[in-house]
Amino acid sequence: MAKIKTEDFIASLKEMTILEVKELVDAMKEEFGVDPSAVAVAAAPVATEEAGSSTKTVVLKSAGGSKINVVKLLKEITGLGLVDAKALADNGGNVKENIPAEEAEQIKAQLEEAGAEVELA
């Protein structure tokens, strides 16, 4: 089997939905017994600080008690379909990545108003 080049793999990742990336991470955990998201989460803040970037990632921790409102809002914010938005609400994860800090704060406020537990990374 031919090896996949890093740039080809990254290009493929860019075309995936959040749910597809989560499924890939879960498959990697199962196959190799390693959580690749732990490495990415640990490395992300360092890279952001070094670059002096003011971008943030909005991370949904919990949909809270009003999940229907959160699912509707996730559909609006991300452009995901109903099934993918519900899966994101159920499992949590990155809502939007590498967006301006001001936009991230607005999205966080909207989701918290809908009852979700959100953090910025």
Phi and psi restraints in degrees (range 20) as a CNS / XPLOR table:
assign (resid 1 and name C) (resid 2 and name N)
       (resid 2 and name CA) (resid 2 and name C) 1.0 -75.3 20.0 2
assign (resid 2 and name N) (resid 2 and name CA)
       (resid 2 and name C) (resid 3 and name N) 1.0 144.2 20.0 2
assign (resid 2 and name C) (resid 3 and name N)
       (resid 3 and name CA) (resid 3 and name C) 1.0 -75.0 20.0 2
assign (resid 3 and name N) (resid 3 and name CA)
       (resid 3 and name C) (resid 4 and name N) 1.0 145.0 20.0 2
assign (resid 3 and name C) (resid 4 and name N)
       (resid 4 and name CA) (resid 4 and name C) 1.0 -91.1 20.0 2
assign (resid 4 and name N) (resid 4 and name CA)
       (resid 4 and name C) (resid 5 and name N) 1.0 131.7 20.0 2
assign (resid 4 and name C) (resid 5 and name N)
       (resid 5 and name CA) (resid 5 and name C) 1.0 -72.2 20.0 2
assign (resid 5 and name N) (resid 5 and name CA)
       (resid 5 and name C) (resid 6 and name N) 1.0 148.6 20.0 2
assign (resid 5 and name C) (resid 6 and name N)
       (resid 6 and name CA) (resid 6 and name C) 1.0 -55.3 20.0 2
assign (resid 6 and name N) (resid 6 and name CA)
       (resid 6 and name C) (resid 7 and name N) 1.0 -45.5 20.0 2
assign (resid 6 and name C) (resid 7 and name N)
       (resid 7 and name CA) (resid 7 and name C) 1.0 -65.3 20.0 2
assign (resid 7 and name N) (resid 7 and name CA)
       (resid 7 and name C) (resid 8 and name N) 1.0 -32.1 20.0 2
assign (resid 7 and name C) (resid 8 and name N)
       (resid 8 and name CA) (resid 8 and name C) 1.0 -69.2 20.0 2
assign (resid 8 and name N) (resid 8 and name CA)
       (resid 8 and name C) (resid 9 and name N) 1.0 -40.4 20.0 2
assign (resid 8 and name C) (resid 9 and name N)
       (resid 9 and name CA) (resid 9 and name C) 1.0 -63.8 20.0 2
assign (resid 9 and name N) (resid 9 and name CA)
       (resid 9 and name C) (resid 10 and name N) 1.0 -44.7 20.0 2
assign (resid 9 and name C) (resid 10 and name N)
       (resid 10 and name CA) (resid 10 and name C) 1.0 -62.3 20.0 2
assign (resid 10 and name N) (resid 10 and name CA)
       (resid 10 and name C) (resid 11 and name N) 1.0 -42.8 20.0 2
assign (resid 10 and name C) (resid 11 and name N)
       (resid 11 and name CA) (resid 11 and name C) 1.0 -60.7 20.0 2
assign (resid 11 and name N) (resid 11 and name CA)
       (resid 11 and name C) (resid 12 and name N) 1.0 -39.5 20.0 2
assign (resid 11 and name C) (resid 12 and name N)
       (resid 12 and name CA) (resid 12 and name C) 1.0 -65.1 20.0 2
assign (resid 12 and name N) (resid 12 and name CA)
       (resid 12 and name C) (resid 13 and name N) 1.0 -40.8 20.0 2
assign (resid 12 and name C) (resid 13 and name N)
       (resid 13 and name CA) (resid 13 and name C) 1.0 -61.6 20.0 2
assign (resid 13 and name N) (resid 13 and name CA)
       (resid 13 and name C) (resid 14 and name N) 1.0 -38.3 20.0 2
assign (resid 13 and name C) (resid 14 and name N)
       (resid 14 and name CA) (resid 14 and name C) 1.0 -63.3 20.0 2
assign (resid 14 and name N) (resid 14 and name CA)
       (resid 14 and name C) (resid 15 and name N) 1.0 -24.9 20.0 2
assign (resid 14 and name C) (resid 15 and name N)
       (resid 15 and name CA) (resid 15 and name C) 1.0 -87.3 20.0 2
assign (resid 15 and name N) (resid 15 and name CA)
       (resid 15 and name C) (resid 16 and name N) 1.0 -8.5 20.0 2
assign (resid 15 and name C) (resid 16 and name N)
       (resid 16 and name CA) (resid 16 and name C) 1.0 -84.8 20.0 2
assign (resid 16 and name N) (resid 16 and name CA)
       (resid 16 and name C) (resid 17 and name N) 1.0 152.0 20.0 2
assign (resid 16 and name C) (resid 17 and name N)
       (resid 17 and name CA) (resid 17 and name C) 1.0 -79.2 20.0 2
assign (resid 17 and name N) (resid 17 and name CA)
       (resid 17 and name C) (resid 18 and name N) 1.0 168.4 20.0 2
assign (resid 17 and name C) (resid 18 and name N)
       (resid 18 and name CA) (resid 18 and name C) 1.0 -59.9 20.0 2
assign (resid 18 and name N) (resid 18 and name CA)
       (resid 18 and name C) (resid 19 and name N) 1.0 -41.1 20.0 2
assign (resid 18 and name C) (resid 19 and name N)
       (resid 19 and name CA) (resid 19 and name C) 1.0 -64.1 20.0 2
assign (resid 19 and name N) (resid 19 and name CA)
       (resid 19 and name C) (resid 20 and name N) 1.0 -41.0 20.0 2
assign (resid 19 and name C) (resid 20 and name N)
       (resid 20 and name CA) (resid 20 and name C) 1.0 -65.1 20.0 2
assign (resid 20 and name N) (resid 20 and name CA)
       (resid 20 and name C) (resid 21 and name N) 1.0 -38.3 20.0 2
assign (resid 20 and name C) (resid 21 and name N)
       (resid 21 and name CA) (resid 21 and name C) 1.0 -65.7 20.0 2
assign (resid 21 and name N) (resid 21 and name CA)
       (resid 21 and name C) (resid 22 and name N) 1.0 -40.9 20.0 2
assign (resid 21 and name C) (resid 22 and name N)
       (resid 22 and name CA) (resid 22 and name C) 1.0 -61.6 20.0 2
assign (resid 22 and name N) (resid 22 and name CA)
       (resid 22 and name C) (resid 23 and name N) 1.0 -42.6 20.0 2
assign (resid 22 and name C) (resid 23 and name N)
       (resid 23 and name CA) (resid 23 and name C) 1.0 -63.1 20.0 2
assign (resid 23 and name N) (resid 23 and name CA)
       (resid 23 and name C) (resid 24 and name N) 1.0 -37.9 20.0 2
assign (resid 23 and name C) (resid 24 and name N)
       (resid 24 and name CA) (resid 24 and name C) 1.0 -63.1 20.0 2
assign (resid 24 and name N) (resid 24 and name CA)
       (resid 24 and name C) (resid 25 and name N) 1.0 -45.3 20.0 2
assign (resid 24 and name C) (resid 25 and name N)
       (resid 25 and name CA) (resid 25 and name C) 1.0 -61.0 20.0 2
assign (resid 25 and name N) (resid 25 and name CA)
       (resid 25 and name C) (resid 26 and name N) 1.0 -44.0 20.0 2
assign (resid 25 and name C) (resid 26 and name N)
       (resid 26 and name CA) (resid 26 and name C) 1.0 -61.8 20.0 2
assign (resid 26 and name N) (resid 26 and name CA)
       (resid 26 and name C) (resid 27 and name N) 1.0 -40.4 20.0 2
assign (resid 26 and name C) (resid 27 and name N)
       (resid 27 and name CA) (resid 27 and name C) 1.0 -64.9 20.0 2
assign (resid 27 and name N) (resid 27 and name CA)
       (resid 27 and name C) (resid 28 and name N) 1.0 -38.1 20.0 2
assign (resid 27 and name C) (resid 28 and name N)
       (resid 28 and name CA) (resid 28 and name C) 1.0 -66.6 20.0 2
assign (resid 28 and name N) (resid 28 and name CA)
       (resid 28 and name C) (resid 29 and name N) 1.0 -38.7 20.0 2
assign (resid 28 and name C) (resid 29 and name N)
       (resid 29 and name CA) (resid 29 and name C) 1.0 -59.9 20.0 2
assign (resid 29 and name N) (resid 29 and name CA)
       (resid 29 and name C) (resid 30 and name N) 1.0 -46.5 20.0 2
assign (resid 29 and name C) (resid 30 and name N)
       (resid 30 and name CA) (resid 30 and name C) 1.0 -67.4 20.0 2
assign (resid 30 and name N) (resid 30 and name CA)
       (resid 30 and name C) (resid 31 and name N) 1.0 -44.1 20.0 2
assign (resid 30 and name C) (resid 31 and name N)
       (resid 31 and name CA) (resid 31 and name C) 1.0 -70.8 20.0 2
assign (resid 31 and name N) (resid 31 and name CA)
       (resid 31 and name C) (resid 32 and name N) 1.0 -44.3 20.0 2
assign (resid 31 and name C) (resid 32 and name N)
       (resid 32 and name CA) (resid 32 and name C) 1.0 -109.9 20.0 2
assign (resid 32 and name N) (resid 32 and name CA)
       (resid 32 and name C) (resid 33 and name N) 1.0 -8.7 20.0 2
assign (resid 32 and name C) (resid 33 and name N)
       (resid 33 and name CA) (resid 33 and name C) 1.0 70.2 20.0 2
assign (resid 33 and name N) (resid 33 and name CA)
       (resid 33 and name C) (resid 34 and name N) 1.0 22.7 20.0 2
assign (resid 33 and name C) (resid 34 and name N)
       (resid 34 and name CA) (resid 34 and name C) 1.0 -127.6 20.0 2
assign (resid 34 and name N) (resid 34 and name CA)
       (resid 34 and name C) (resid 35 and name N) 1.0 140.6 20.0 2
assign (resid 34 and name C) (resid 35 and name N)
       (resid 35 and name CA) (resid 35 and name C) 1.0 -96.0 20.0 2
assign (resid 35 and name N) (resid 35 and name CA)
       (resid 35 and name C) (resid 36 and name N) 1.0 99.6 20.0 2
assign (resid 35 and name C) (resid 36 and name N)
       (resid 36 and name CA) (resid 36 and name C) 1.0 -65.8 20.0 2
assign (resid 36 and name N) (resid 36 and name CA)
       (resid 36 and name C) (resid 37 and name N) 1.0 -23.0 20.0 2
assign (resid 36 and name C) (resid 37 and name N)
       (resid 37 and name CA) (resid 37 and name C) 1.0 -69.8 20.0 2
assign (resid 37 and name N) (resid 37 and name CA)
       (resid 37 and name C) (resid 38 and name N) 1.0 -27.9 20.0 2
assign (resid 37 and name C) (resid 38 and name N)
       (resid 38 and name CA) (resid 38 and name C) 1.0 -64.5 20.0 2
assign (resid 38 and name N) (resid 38 and name CA)
       (resid 38 and name C) (resid 39 and name N) 1.0 -38.2 20.0 2
assign (resid 38 and name C) (resid 39 and name N)
       (resid 39 and name CA) (resid 39 and name C) 1.0 -69.5 20.0 2
assign (resid 39 and name N) (resid 39 and name CA)
       (resid 39 and name C) (resid 40 and name N) 1.0 -44.3 20.0 2
assign (resid 39 and name C) (resid 40 and name N)
       (resid 40 and name CA) (resid 40 and name C) 1.0 -64.7 20.0 2
assign (resid 40 and name N) (resid 40 and name CA)
       (resid 40 and name C) (resid 41 and name N) 1.0 -41.0 20.0 2
assign (resid 40 and name C) (resid 41 and name N)
       (resid 41 and name CA) (resid 41 and name C) 1.0 -67.2 20.0 2
assign (resid 41 and name N) (resid 41 and name CA)
       (resid 41 and name C) (resid 42 and name N) 1.0 -39.8 20.0 2
assign (resid 41 and name C) (resid 42 and name N)
       (resid 42 and name CA) (resid 42 and name C) 1.0 -69.3 20.0 2
assign (resid 42 and name N) (resid 42 and name CA)
       (resid 42 and name C) (resid 43 and name N) 1.0 -34.7 20.0 2
assign (resid 42 and name C) (resid 43 and name N)
       (resid 43 and name CA) (resid 43 and name C) 1.0 -83.2 20.0 2
assign (resid 43 and name N) (resid 43 and name CA)
       (resid 43 and name C) (resid 44 and name N) 1.0 -28.6 20.0 2
assign (resid 43 and name C) (resid 44 and name N)
       (resid 44 and name CA) (resid 44 and name C) 1.0 -58.3 20.0 2
assign (resid 44 and name N) (resid 44 and name CA)
       (resid 44 and name C) (resid 45 and name N) 1.0 -48.2 20.0 2
assign (resid 44 and name C) (resid 45 and name N)
       (resid 45 and name CA) (resid 45 and name C) 1.0 -62.8 20.0 2
assign (resid 45 and name N) (resid 45 and name CA)
       (resid 45 and name C) (resid 46 and name N) 1.0 -35.1 20.0 2
assign (resid 45 and name C) (resid 46 and name N)
       (resid 46 and name CA) (resid 46 and name C) 1.0 -64.1 20.0 2
assign (resid 46 and name N) (resid 46 and name CA)
       (resid 46 and name C) (resid 47 and name N) 1.0 -45.7 20.0 2
assign (resid 46 and name C) (resid 47 and name N)
       (resid 47 and name CA) (resid 47 and name C) 1.0 -63.2 20.0 2
assign (resid 47 and name N) (resid 47 and name CA)
       (resid 47 and name C) (resid 48 and name N) 1.0 -39.6 20.0 2
assign (resid 47 and name C) (resid 48 and name N)
       (resid 48 and name CA) (resid 48 and name C) 1.0 -66.2 20.0 2
assign (resid 48 and name N) (resid 48 and name CA)
       (resid 48 and name C) (resid 49 and name N) 1.0 -43.2 20.0 2
assign (resid 48 and name C) (resid 49 and name N)
       (resid 49 and name CA) (resid 49 and name C) 1.0 -65.5 20.0 2
assign (resid 49 and name N) (resid 49 and name CA)
       (resid 49 and name C) (resid 50 and name N) 1.0 -40.4 20.0 2
assign (resid 49 and name C) (resid 50 and name N)
       (resid 50 and name CA) (resid 50 and name C) 1.0 -64.9 20.0 2
assign (resid 50 and name N) (resid 50 and name CA)
       (resid 50 and name C) (resid 51 and name N) 1.0 -39.7 20.0 2
assign (resid 50 and name C) (resid 51 and name N)
       (resid 51 and name CA) (resid 51 and name C) 1.0 -78.6 20.0 2
assign (resid 51 and name N) (resid 51 and name CA)
       (resid 51 and name C) (resid 52 and name N) 1.0 -14.7 20.0 2
assign (resid 51 and name C) (resid 52 and name N)
       (resid 52 and name CA) (resid 52 and name C) 1.0 70.3 20.0 2
assign (resid 52 and name N) (resid 52 and name CA)
       (resid 52 and name C) (resid 53 and name N) 1.0 22.9 20.0 2
assign (resid 52 and name C) (resid 53 and name N)
       (resid 53 and name CA) (resid 53 and name C) 1.0 -77.2 20.0 2
assign (resid 53 and name N) (resid 53 and name CA)
       (resid 53 and name C) (resid 54 and name N) 1.0 149.6 20.0 2
assign (resid 53 and name C) (resid 54 and name N)
       (resid 54 and name CA) (resid 54 and name C) 1.0 -110.0 20.0 2
assign (resid 54 and name N) (resid 54 and name CA)
       (resid 54 and name C) (resid 55 and name N) 1.0 35.6 20.0 2
assign (resid 54 and name C) (resid 55 and name N)
       (resid 55 and name CA) (resid 55 and name C) 1.0 -96.5 20.0 2
assign (resid 55 and name N) (resid 55 and name CA)
       (resid 55 and name C) (resid 56 and name N) 1.0 152.9 20.0 2
assign (resid 55 and name C) (resid 56 and name N)
       (resid 56 and name CA) (resid 56 and name C) 1.0 -133.8 20.0 2
assign (resid 56 and name N) (resid 56 and name CA)
       (resid 56 and name C) (resid 57 and name N) 1.0 162.4 20.0 2
assign (resid 56 and name C) (resid 57 and name N)
       (resid 57 and name CA) (resid 57 and name C) 1.0 -118.6 20.0 2
assign (resid 57 and name N) (resid 57 and name CA)
       (resid 57 and name C) (resid 58 and name N) 1.0 129.4 20.0 2
assign (resid 57 and name C) (resid 58 and name N)
       (resid 58 and name CA) (resid 58 and name C) 1.0 -89.3 20.0 2
assign (resid 58 and name N) (resid 58 and name CA)
       (resid 58 and name C) (resid 59 and name N) 1.0 121.2 20.0 2
assign (resid 58 and name C) (resid 59 and name N)
       (resid 59 and name CA) (resid 59 and name C) 1.0 -116.7 20.0 2
assign (resid 59 and name N) (resid 59 and name CA)
       (resid 59 and name C) (resid 60 and name N) 1.0 122.7 20.0 2
assign (resid 59 and name C) (resid 60 and name N)
       (resid 60 and name CA) (resid 60 and name C) 1.0 -84.7 20.0 2
assign (resid 60 and name N) (resid 60 and name CA)
       (resid 60 and name C) (resid 61 and name N) 1.0 118.9 20.0 2
assign (resid 60 and name C) (resid 61 and name N)
       (resid 61 and name CA) (resid 61 and name C) 1.0 -89.5 20.0 2
assign (resid 61 and name N) (resid 61 and name CA)
       (resid 61 and name C) (resid 62 and name N) 1.0 -40.5 20.0 2
assign (resid 61 and name C) (resid 62 and name N)
       (resid 62 and name CA) (resid 62 and name C) 1.0 -157.1 20.0 2
assign (resid 62 and name N) (resid 62 and name CA)
       (resid 62 and name C) (resid 63 and name N) 1.0 143.6 20.0 2
assign (resid 62 and name C) (resid 63 and name N)
       (resid 63 and name CA) (resid 63 and name C) 1.0 -78.5 20.0 2
assign (resid 63 and name N) (resid 63 and name CA)
       (resid 63 and name C) (resid 64 and name N) 1.0 -15.6 20.0 2
assign (resid 63 and name C) (resid 64 and name N)
       (resid 64 and name CA) (resid 64 and name C) 1.0 75.4 20.0 2
assign (resid 64 and name N) (resid 64 and name CA)
       (resid 64 and name C) (resid 65 and name N) 1.0 -162.1 20.0 2
assign (resid 64 and name C) (resid 65 and name N)
       (resid 65 and name CA) (resid 65 and name C) 1.0 -80.1 20.0 2
assign (resid 65 and name N) (resid 65 and name CA)
       (resid 65 and name C) (resid 66 and name N) 1.0 -19.3 20.0 2
assign (resid 65 and name C) (resid 66 and name N)
       (resid 66 and name CA) (resid 66 and name C) 1.0 -109.3 20.0 2
assign (resid 66 and name N) (resid 66 and name CA)
       (resid 66 and name C) (resid 67 and name N) 1.0 61.2 20.0 2
assign (resid 66 and name C) (resid 67 and name N)
       (resid 67 and name CA) (resid 67 and name C) 1.0 -61.5 20.0 2
assign (resid 67 and name N) (resid 67 and name CA)
       (resid 67 and name C) (resid 68 and name N) 1.0 -35.4 20.0 2
assign (resid 67 and name C) (resid 68 and name N)
       (resid 68 and name CA) (resid 68 and name C) 1.0 -60.1 20.0 2
assign (resid 68 and name N) (resid 68 and name CA)
       (resid 68 and name C) (resid 69 and name N) 1.0 -45.3 20.0 2
assign (resid 68 and name C) (resid 69 and name N)
       (resid 69 and name CA) (resid 69 and name C) 1.0 -63.6 20.0 2
assign (resid 69 and name N) (resid 69 and name CA)
       (resid 69 and name C) (resid 70 and name N) 1.0 -37.8 20.0 2
assign (resid 69 and name C) (resid 70 and name N)
       (resid 70 and name CA) (resid 70 and name C) 1.0 -67.7 20.0 2
assign (resid 70 and name N) (resid 70 and name CA)
       (resid 70 and name C) (resid 71 and name N) 1.0 -41.8 20.0 2
assign (resid 70 and name C) (resid 71 and name N)
       (resid 71 and name CA) (resid 71 and name C) 1.0 -61.2 20.0 2
assign (resid 71 and name N) (resid 71 and name CA)
       (resid 71 and name C) (resid 72 and name N) 1.0 -45.2 20.0 2
assign (resid 71 and name C) (resid 72 and name N)
       (resid 72 and name CA) (resid 72 and name C) 1.0 -59.7 20.0 2
assign (resid 72 and name N) (resid 72 and name CA)
       (resid 72 and name C) (resid 73 and name N) 1.0 -43.9 20.0 2
assign (resid 72 and name C) (resid 73 and name N)
       (resid 73 and name CA) (resid 73 and name C) 1.0 -67.0 20.0 2
assign (resid 73 and name N) (resid 73 and name CA)
       (resid 73 and name C) (resid 74 and name N) 1.0 -39.7 20.0 2
assign (resid 73 and name C) (resid 74 and name N)
       (resid 74 and name CA) (resid 74 and name C) 1.0 -62.3 20.0 2
assign (resid 74 and name N) (resid 74 and name CA)
       (resid 74 and name C) (resid 75 and name N) 1.0 -40.3 20.0 2
assign (resid 74 and name C) (resid 75 and name N)
       (resid 75 and name CA) (resid 75 and name C) 1.0 -59.0 20.0 2
assign (resid 75 and name N) (resid 75 and name CA)
       (resid 75 and name C) (resid 76 and name N) 1.0 -44.5 20.0 2
assign (resid 75 and name C) (resid 76 and name N)
       (resid 76 and name CA) (resid 76 and name C) 1.0 -66.2 20.0 2
assign (resid 76 and name N) (resid 76 and name CA)
       (resid 76 and name C) (resid 77 and name N) 1.0 -44.8 20.0 2
assign (resid 76 and name C) (resid 77 and name N)
       (resid 77 and name CA) (resid 77 and name C) 1.0 -71.0 20.0 2
assign (resid 77 and name N) (resid 77 and name CA)
       (resid 77 and name C) (resid 78 and name N) 1.0 -44.1 20.0 2
assign (resid 77 and name C) (resid 78 and name N)
       (resid 78 and name CA) (resid 78 and name C) 1.0 -96.4 20.0 2
assign (resid 78 and name N) (resid 78 and name CA)
       (resid 78 and name C) (resid 79 and name N) 1.0 -22.1 20.0 2
assign (resid 78 and name C) (resid 79 and name N)
       (resid 79 and name CA) (resid 79 and name C) 1.0 80.6 20.0 2
assign (resid 79 and name N) (resid 79 and name CA)
       (resid 79 and name C) (resid 80 and name N) 1.0 10.6 20.0 2
assign (resid 79 and name C) (resid 80 and name N)
       (resid 80 and name CA) (resid 80 and name C) 1.0 -72.1 20.0 2
assign (resid 80 and name N) (resid 80 and name CA)
       (resid 80 and name C) (resid 81 and name N) 1.0 159.1 20.0 2
assign (resid 80 and name C) (resid 81 and name N)
       (resid 81 and name CA) (resid 81 and name C) 1.0 -75.6 20.0 2
assign (resid 81 and name N) (resid 81 and name CA)
       (resid 81 and name C) (resid 82 and name N) 1.0 172.3 20.0 2
assign (resid 81 and name C) (resid 82 and name N)
       (resid 82 and name CA) (resid 82 and name C) 1.0 -58.9 20.0 2
assign (resid 82 and name N) (resid 82 and name CA)
       (resid 82 and name C) (resid 83 and name N) 1.0 -45.5 20.0 2
assign (resid 82 and name C) (resid 83 and name N)
       (resid 83 and name CA) (resid 83 and name C) 1.0 -63.3 20.0 2
assign (resid 83 and name N) (resid 83 and name CA)
       (resid 83 and name C) (resid 84 and name N) 1.0 -45.8 20.0 2
assign (resid 83 and name C) (resid 84 and name N)
       (resid 84 and name CA) (resid 84 and name C) 1.0 -67.5 20.0 2
assign (resid 84 and name N) (resid 84 and name CA)
       (resid 84 and name C) (resid 85 and name N) 1.0 -38.7 20.0 2
assign (resid 84 and name C) (resid 85 and name N)
       (resid 85 and name CA) (resid 85 and name C) 1.0 -65.2 20.0 2
assign (resid 85 and name N) (resid 85 and name CA)
       (resid 85 and name C) (resid 86 and name N) 1.0 -39.6 20.0 2
assign (resid 85 and name C) (resid 86 and name N)
       (resid 86 and name CA) (resid 86 and name C) 1.0 -66.0 20.0 2
assign (resid 86 and name N) (resid 86 and name CA)
       (resid 86 and name C) (resid 87 and name N) 1.0 -41.4 20.0 2
assign (resid 86 and name C) (resid 87 and name N)
       (resid 87 and name CA) (resid 87 and name C) 1.0 -62.3 20.0 2
assign (resid 87 and name N) (resid 87 and name CA)
       (resid 87 and name C) (resid 88 and name N) 1.0 -40.5 20.0 2
assign (resid 87 and name C) (resid 88 and name N)
       (resid 88 and name CA) (resid 88 and name C) 1.0 -64.2 20.0 2
assign (resid 88 and name N) (resid 88 and name CA)
       (resid 88 and name C) (resid 89 and name N) 1.0 -41.8 20.0 2
assign (resid 88 and name C) (resid 89 and name N)
       (resid 89 and name CA) (resid 89 and name C) 1.0 -65.0 20.0 2
assign (resid 89 and name N) (resid 89 and name CA)
       (resid 89 and name C) (resid 90 and name N) 1.0 -39.3 20.0 2
assign (resid 89 and name C) (resid 90 and name N)
       (resid 90 and name CA) (resid 90 and name C) 1.0 -69.5 20.0 2
assign (resid 90 and name N) (resid 90 and name CA)
       (resid 90 and name C) (resid 91 and name N) 1.0 -42.0 20.0 2
assign (resid 90 and name C) (resid 91 and name N)
       (resid 91 and name CA) (resid 91 and name C) 1.0 -101.7 20.0 2
assign (resid 91 and name N) (resid 91 and name CA)
       (resid 91 and name C) (resid 92 and name N) 1.0 -15.0 20.0 2
assign (resid 91 and name C) (resid 92 and name N)
       (resid 92 and name CA) (resid 92 and name C) 1.0 73.9 20.0 2
assign (resid 92 and name N) (resid 92 and name CA)
       (resid 92 and name C) (resid 93 and name N) 1.0 177.5 20.0 2
assign (resid 92 and name C) (resid 93 and name N)
       (resid 93 and name CA) (resid 93 and name C) 1.0 135.2 20.0 2
assign (resid 93 and name N) (resid 93 and name CA)
       (resid 93 and name C) (resid 94 and name N) 1.0 -171.8 20.0 2
assign (resid 93 and name C) (resid 94 and name N)
       (resid 94 and name CA) (resid 94 and name C) 1.0 -73.2 20.0 2
assign (resid 94 and name N) (resid 94 and name CA)
       (resid 94 and name C) (resid 95 and name N) 1.0 125.6 20.0 2
assign (resid 94 and name C) (resid 95 and name N)
       (resid 95 and name CA) (resid 95 and name C) 1.0 -86.4 20.0 2
assign (resid 95 and name N) (resid 95 and name CA)
       (resid 95 and name C) (resid 96 and name N) 1.0 -51.6 20.0 2
assign (resid 95 and name C) (resid 96 and name N)
       (resid 96 and name CA) (resid 96 and name C) 1.0 -143.3 20.0 2
assign (resid 96 and name N) (resid 96 and name CA)
       (resid 96 and name C) (resid 97 and name N) 1.0 140.8 20.0 2
assign (resid 96 and name C) (resid 97 and name N)
       (resid 97 and name CA) (resid 97 and name C) 1.0 -116.5 20.0 2
assign (resid 97 and name N) (resid 97 and name CA)
       (resid 97 and name C) (resid 98 and name N) 1.0 147.5 20.0 2
assign (resid 97 and name C) (resid 98 and name N)
       (resid 98 and name CA) (resid 98 and name C) 1.0 50.5 20.0 2
assign (resid 98 and name N) (resid 98 and name CA)
       (resid 98 and name C) (resid 99 and name N) 1.0 51.5 20.0 2
assign (resid 98 and name C) (resid 99 and name N)
       (resid 99 and name CA) (resid 99 and name C) 1.0 -109.9 20.0 2
assign (resid 99 and name N) (resid 99 and name CA)
       (resid 99 and name C) (resid 100 and name N) 1.0 159.8 20.0 2
assign (resid 99 and name C) (resid 100 and name N)
       (resid 100 and name CA) (resid 100 and name C) 1.0 -55.5 20.0 2
assign (resid 100 and name N) (resid 100 and name CA)
       (resid 100 and name C) (resid 101 and name N) 1.0 144.4 20.0 2
assign (resid 100 and name C) (resid 101 and name N)
       (resid 101 and name CA) (resid 101 and name C) 1.0 -56.7 20.0 2
assign (resid 101 and name N) (resid 101 and name CA)
       (resid 101 and name C) (resid 102 and name N) 1.0 -38.8 20.0 2
assign (resid 101 and name C) (resid 102 and name N)
       (resid 102 and name CA) (resid 102 and name C) 1.0 -63.5 20.0 2
assign (resid 102 and name N) (resid 102 and name CA)
       (resid 102 and name C) (resid 103 and name N) 1.0 -43.9 20.0 2
assign (resid 102 and name C) (resid 103 and name N)
       (resid 103 and name CA) (resid 103 and name C) 1.0 -64.9 20.0 2
assign (resid 103 and name N) (resid 103 and name CA)
       (resid 103 and name C) (resid 104 and name N) 1.0 -39.9 20.0 2
assign (resid 103 and name C) (resid 104 and name N)
       (resid 104 and name CA) (resid 104 and name C) 1.0 -61.7 20.0 2
assign (resid 104 and name N) (resid 104 and name CA)
       (resid 104 and name C) (resid 105 and name N) 1.0 -41.7 20.0 2
assign (resid 104 and name C) (resid 105 and name N)
       (resid 105 and name CA) (resid 105 and name C) 1.0 -63.5 20.0 2
assign (resid 105 and name N) (resid 105 and name CA)
       (resid 105 and name C) (resid 106 and name N) 1.0 -39.5 20.0 2
assign (resid 105 and name C) (resid 106 and name N)
       (resid 106 and name CA) (resid 106 and name C) 1.0 -64.8 20.0 2
assign (resid 106 and name N) (resid 106 and name CA)
       (resid 106 and name C) (resid 107 and name N) 1.0 -44.5 20.0 2
assign (resid 106 and name C) (resid 107 and name N)
       (resid 107 and name CA) (resid 107 and name C) 1.0 -64.4 20.0 2
assign (resid 107 and name N) (resid 107 and name CA)
       (resid 107 and name C) (resid 108 and name N) 1.0 -42.5 20.0 2
assign (resid 107 and name C) (resid 108 and name N)
       (resid 108 and name CA) (resid 108 and name C) 1.0 -58.9 20.0 2
assign (resid 108 and name N) (resid 108 and name CA)
       (resid 108 and name C) (resid 109 and name N) 1.0 -45.2 20.0 2
assign (resid 108 and name C) (resid 109 and name N)
       (resid 109 and name CA) (resid 109 and name C) 1.0 -62.6 20.0 2
assign (resid 109 and name N) (resid 109 and name CA)
       (resid 109 and name C) (resid 110 and name N) 1.0 -41.7 20.0 2
assign (resid 109 and name C) (resid 110 and name N)
       (resid 110 and name CA) (resid 110 and name C) 1.0 -62.7 20.0 2
assign (resid 110 and name N) (resid 110 and name CA)
       (resid 110 and name C) (resid 111 and name N) 1.0 -46.0 20.0 2
assign (resid 110 and name C) (resid 111 and name N)
       (resid 111 and name CA) (resid 111 and name C) 1.0 -67.5 20.0 2
assign (resid 111 and name N) (resid 111 and name CA)
       (resid 111 and name C) (resid 112 and name N) 1.0 -39.1 20.0 2
assign (resid 111 and name C) (resid 112 and name N)
       (resid 112 and name CA) (resid 112 and name C) 1.0 -66.5 20.0 2
assign (resid 112 and name N) (resid 112 and name CA)
       (resid 112 and name C) (resid 113 and name N) 1.0 -36.8 20.0 2
assign (resid 112 and name C) (resid 113 and name N)
       (resid 113 and name CA) (resid 113 and name C) 1.0 -63.4 20.0 2
assign (resid 113 and name N) (resid 113 and name CA)
       (resid 113 and name C) (resid 114 and name N) 1.0 -32.0 20.0 2
assign (resid 113 and name C) (resid 114 and name N)
       (resid 114 and name CA) (resid 114 and name C) 1.0 -79.9 20.0 2
assign (resid 114 and name N) (resid 114 and name CA)
       (resid 114 and name C) (resid 115 and name N) 1.0 -6.9 20.0 2
assign (resid 114 and name C) (resid 115 and name N)
       (resid 115 and name CA) (resid 115 and name C) 1.0 108.2 20.0 2
assign (resid 115 and name N) (resid 115 and name CA)
       (resid 115 and name C) (resid 116 and name N) 1.0 4.3 20.0 2
assign (resid 115 and name C) (resid 116 and name N)
       (resid 116 and name CA) (resid 116 and name C) 1.0 -85.2 20.0 2
assign (resid 116 and name N) (resid 116 and name CA)
       (resid 116 and name C) (resid 117 and name N) 1.0 158.3 20.0 2
assign (resid 116 and name C) (resid 117 and name N)
       (resid 117 and name CA) (resid 117 and name C) 1.0 -101.6 20.0 2
assign (resid 117 and name N) (resid 117 and name CA)
       (resid 117 and name C) (resid 118 and name N) 1.0 119.6 20.0 2
assign (resid 117 and name C) (resid 118 and name N)
       (resid 118 and name CA) (resid 118 and name C) 1.0 -132.7 20.0 2
assign (resid 118 and name N) (resid 118 and name CA)
       (resid 118 and name C) (resid 119 and name N) 1.0 148.6 20.0 2
assign (resid 118 and name C) (resid 119 and name N)
       (resid 119 and name CA) (resid 119 and name C) 1.0 -136.5 20.0 2
assign (resid 119 and name N) (resid 119 and name CA)
       (resid 119 and name C) (resid 120 and name N) 1.0 159.0 20.0 2
assign (resid 119 and name C) (resid 120 and name N)
       (resid 120 and name CA) (resid 120 and name C) 1.0 -107.7 20.0 2
assign (resid 120 and name N) (resid 120 and name CA)
       (resid 120 and name C) (resid 121 and name N) 1.0 136.2 20.0 2
